[in-house]
């Protein structure tokens, strides 16, 4: 599988989604790759808006797999953002917000990229295991976690 960009790259609308903490830090480390595109950031903590200003930003409800009602609220917020923003590409470094954004974004015709957390050295993240097969591009930070069917290792991304 080869992914290349042409010299005349079309400006894309990218929805960059992550949960807080390390996932957010890792997403920010990818920002240079988005430099020529319109990027909208989505995460669970409103104070993170300062990290990406003046880019558009959405703060959503935070929830874990043990809070089913919270996950439903998060998913509904992501649907609203997808309807409003209509991204061409969705990229996520994890966890639950990225899972929902990738799964739901496919229904809206967006191309999707999942970059599994660098912190997951010994095994893939739970979200990565569940969403990877739905991502158009599924990447891992660790060569020993790569598999022929994905995730793929394409060098140290973060």
N, C-alpha and C positions, 0 to 999 in steps of 0.2 A: 504494500500500500504506500503510495507516494502522495505527499501533500506539498505543493509548491505554490508560490504566488507569482503572478505575472508582473512585469514591470509597470503595467498600467492597471493597478489594482483598483477595483470599483469600491467606492466608499460604502461601507456596510454599517448597519445599525446593530450594535452588539449589546446584548444584555449580559452583564457580568454579575454573577450571583454567588453568594456564599453565606455561611453562618458566620458567627463572630470569632474573635480570638485568632488562633493560628490560621484558620481557613481564610479569614479576611486578609491577613498579612500576606499569605501566599498569593491570593488573587491580586493584590496590589503589586506584587513583584512581577506580574505578567503585563502590567500596564504598557510598557514600551512596545509590546507586540500590537497594541491597539492604537498606536499613536495617530495613524492616518484615518481613523474611523470614528464614528459617533458612538460613544459608550454611555450606557445607562447602568448605574450600579444599584444592586439590590442586596440588602443585608438586614440583620436583625437588631442593629443598634443605631439609633439616630445620630449619636455623637460621631459616628464614622463619616458623616457627610463632610466634615472638615478635611478629611483625608483626600477627597476627590473633587472638591469644589474647583471650578464652577460646573462640573459635569452634573447631569441630572441624576437624582438619587431617590430611592424609595426605601423606607424602613418598614419592615414587616414584623409580624408577631413571631416570637421565638417559641419553639416547641421541640420536644424530644419524642422518641417512639413510644414513650410511656404515657404521653398526653394526647390521646386520640382526638379530642375536641380541639386542642391547640393546633394539631396538624391539619385538621379540616379548615380552621380559620386561616392558617398559613397558605394552604392550597388555594383557597378562594381569593386571597389577596394577590397571589401570583397570577391567577386567571385574570383578574382585573388589570394588573400591570401588563400582561401579555396583550390584552385587548387594546389598551391605551397606547402601548409603545410599538407593537408589531415588529419585533426584532427579526433581523435576517439570520443572526447567529446568537446562540446562548452558550456561554462558557461558565463552568463552575469548578471550584476547588472543593466543594462539599458543604455541608452535609445535607440535612433535610431540605433547606430552601433550594439547593441546587438539584436535588433529586426531583422535587416537584416541578421546578422550572424546566428541566430537560424533558421529563415525561409529558408534561402538558404542552410545552413549546413545540414538540413534534406535531401535535394536532393542529398547530397554527402554521405549520410549514417551515419552521426555523431549522437550520442546521445546528447540531449540538456537539459540544466538546466537554468531556469530563476529564479533569486532571486530578488523579487521586492524590491524596494528602502525602506530603513528604514525611510526615510523622509515622506513617504506616510502613515500617521497615520490614516486618516479618509477614504481614498479610495485608490484603486490600481492605480498605474501609468497608463497613457494612453498606453504606450508601453506594459506594463504588461497585461493590459486588452486585447490588440490585439494579443499578441504573446503567451499568456498563454496556449491556447488550442492546440498549436503546440509543446509545450515543453514536453519532456519526464518526466521532474520533474519541477513543478512550485511551488515555495515557497514564502511565505510572512513572514515578520518580526513580524506581529501582529496577535494574536490569533483571534480577533474579525473580521478580514478580511478573515479568512479561510472559505472555502466552501467544501462540499463533492466532488465536481467535480474539485476542485482546485481554487485557490492556497491552498497549504497545509501549516500548521504551524507545525514545528517539533522542536520547541524551539527557543531560541534567537540565531540566526546564527551570527549576527554581533554585 
